[in-house]
Amino acid sequence: QMQASGGGSVQTGGFLRLSCVASGRTNLAMGWYRQPPGQEREFVAAISWDPKDTYVGGAVRGRFVISRDVAKSTIYLQMNDLQFEDTAVYYCAASRGPLARFVGDYWGQGTLVTVSS
């Protein structure tokens, strides 16, 4: 199971940090997807279980940072310089495969991020 938190409303240029606590099997690559209103779900970022490697999607690269606290079984998504197009429901996910082939095999509930001017 995974429990995401940290969403909210913020003005453009602001920041938020999302958290996702995992229970059960935690030695999996984990990451974030998002689904903007009326659009398909898209990949945001992922991190290996150890957590030596990360991959950040092009739309947020340079603004978002993913990290992991293994002892707390928690991943974080630090979102900086938020823009209107970052408005979405953000989902944490875990993958049975390696980071290079990250797909969402397990899902947490979403947390809503709303960015306004």
Salt bridges, closest charged atoms under 4 A:
GLU42 OE2 - ARG34 NE 2.53
ASP86 OD1 - ARG34 NH1 2.88
ASP86 OD2 - ARG63 NH1 2.71
ASP105 OD1 - ARG96 NH2 3.75
